[in-house]
Amino acid sequence: MCSKIEFDKKHRGYRIAGLFVQNSHRCGYIEVPSNHPLYKKDYDECDIDVHGGLTYSRDWGKYPVKSKNDSWWIGFDCAHSGDATAYYSHNGDIFRTTEYVEKECKKVVDQLIGIIA
């Protein structure tokens, strides 16, 4: 599946990115700096409150957005129970907007900063 980058920006010094997976749902990603305690930690090891919980952690220079090869990204998706997707919706499911994903990314950044404060 192809993904469309909907935003790629900085928030409080952290890079955040939002993607729309073609004909499906949105995902949000946050780049974790190399001097942060969660750098290179698997998403299951990160105590972060975000929509649906963290579902991604990886150091790949091409995804979610082009970055340095040693960049460490954590992320979440909006394809959980209660989330509508472009191809499926059940009564009461919510299709998450770009603004919603960006707000969740910023919430993660605030938590990352709180860990090192």
Stockholm file with secondary structure:
# STOCKHOLM 1.0

chainA/1-117         MCSKIEFDKKHRGYRIAGLFVQNSHRCGYIEVPSNHPLYKKDYDECDIDVHGGLTYSRDWGKYPVKSKNDSWWIGFDCAHSGDATAYYSHNGDIFRTTEYVEKECKKVVDQLIGIIA
#=GR chainA/1-117 SS CCEEEEEEEEETTEEEEEEEETTSCEEEEEEECTTSTTTTCCGGGCCCCCTTCCCEEECCTTSSSSCCTTCEEEEEESCSTTBCCSSCCCTTCBCCCHHHHHHHHHHHHHHHHHHHC
#=GC SS_cons         CCEEEEEEEEETTEEEEEEEETTSCEEEEEEECTTSTTTTCCGGGCCCCCTTCCCEEECCTTSSSSCCTTCEEEEEESCSTTBCCSSCCCTTCBCCCHHHHHHHHHHHHHHHHHHHC
//
